[in-house]
Amino acid sequence: MLGSKNTRWVQWLASVGIAMLCASCDSAQQLRVASAGQTGCAPQQIEITDDVSTFGARSWVAWCGAEPYQCSAAGNSVSCKGTPAEKDPPPKRKPKQKSEVAWASREVRECGVSADFPAPPAETRERAEGSTRIFDATLELPNGAGAMSVSCSARLPKKASAQGALDGARDGMLKRIGARLVKEREILGGREVLFELKGEQGMARLLFIDQRIVVVLAIPVSAFGSATAQRFLNSVELLEQR
């Protein structure tokens, strides 16, 4: 399942029950998110120009303030390098009001939670994995360079304990994708896990909510920047609390 390099992150997420279903999300905002981890600017501070797509590759210029970065995406990687400006930077956008912040809140009602994504994710989808139904909302970066997702399965039997279910979810996730556990900590309602796979790190929160295991995942961390990935994980809330 990991044989196709160009869709590595897509396949890893599918391995833990999270489908990558964001084929329609390839927008300028996605490019801002992809550029943020390498330019030092937040997604909402970046302007995109010179966006060019070719078969299997994409290039664009990301303006972090007045500094341009030449970016490209090919296969499973995004690269941005500082480059001398050959023309004036794009006009600055008008300051946004708080209600217009680029982060998009999404309710995943089937999982009983909401989460804030750095760009709008795909609509919540349902699929079958064997006899199990999986629900997920996913944000995928261009060319499969990274993804953020909230997913859950059908309710577990009432006799299932939270501790046992979380242990099983963690061990099963790591085993199925061949990852190594780096660090784990207890959080309210579950666990936060940092893992490593082939030189890249991913972050996940495993939550036990209403007899369901909810998986909140950002992979790889380097595609988004650690601050953005952590903000995404921290944003998860029970719908009843909103």
Stockholm file with secondary structure:
# STOCKHOLM 1.0

chainA/1-242         MLGSKNTRWVQWLASVGIAMLCASCDSAQQLRVASAGQTGCAPQQIEITDDVSTFGARSWVAWCGAEPYQCSAAGNSVSCKGTPAEKDPPPKRKPKQKSEVAWASREVRECGVSADFPAPPAETRERAEGSTRIFDATLELPNGAGAMSVSCSARLPKKASAQGALDGARDGMLKRIGARLVKEREILGGREVLFELKGEQGMARLLFIDQRIVVVLAIPVSAFGSATAQRFLNSVELLEQR
#=GR chainA/1-242 SS CCCCGGGHHHHHHHHTTCCCCCTTCCSHHHHHHHHHHHHSSCGGGEEEEEEEEETTEEEEEEEETTEEEEEEEETTEEEEEECCCSSCCCCCCCCCCGGGCSCEEEEEGGGTEEEEESSCCCCCEEEEETTEEEEEEEEECGGGCCEEEEEEESCCCTTCCHHHHHHHHHHHHHHHHTCEEEEEEEETTEEEEEEEETTEEEEEEEEEETTEEEEEEEECHHHHCHHHHHHHHHTCEEGGGC
#=GC SS_cons         CCCCGGGHHHHHHHHTTCCCCCTTCCSHHHHHHHHHHHHSSCGGGEEEEEEEEETTEEEEEEEETTEEEEEEEETTEEEEEECCCSSCCCCCCCCCCGGGCSCEEEEEGGGTEEEEESSCCCCCEEEEETTEEEEEEEEECGGGCCEEEEEEESCCCTTCCHHHHHHHHHHHHHHHHTCEEEEEEEETTEEEEEEEETTEEEEEEEEEETTEEEEEEEECHHHHCHHHHHHHHHTCEEGGGC
//
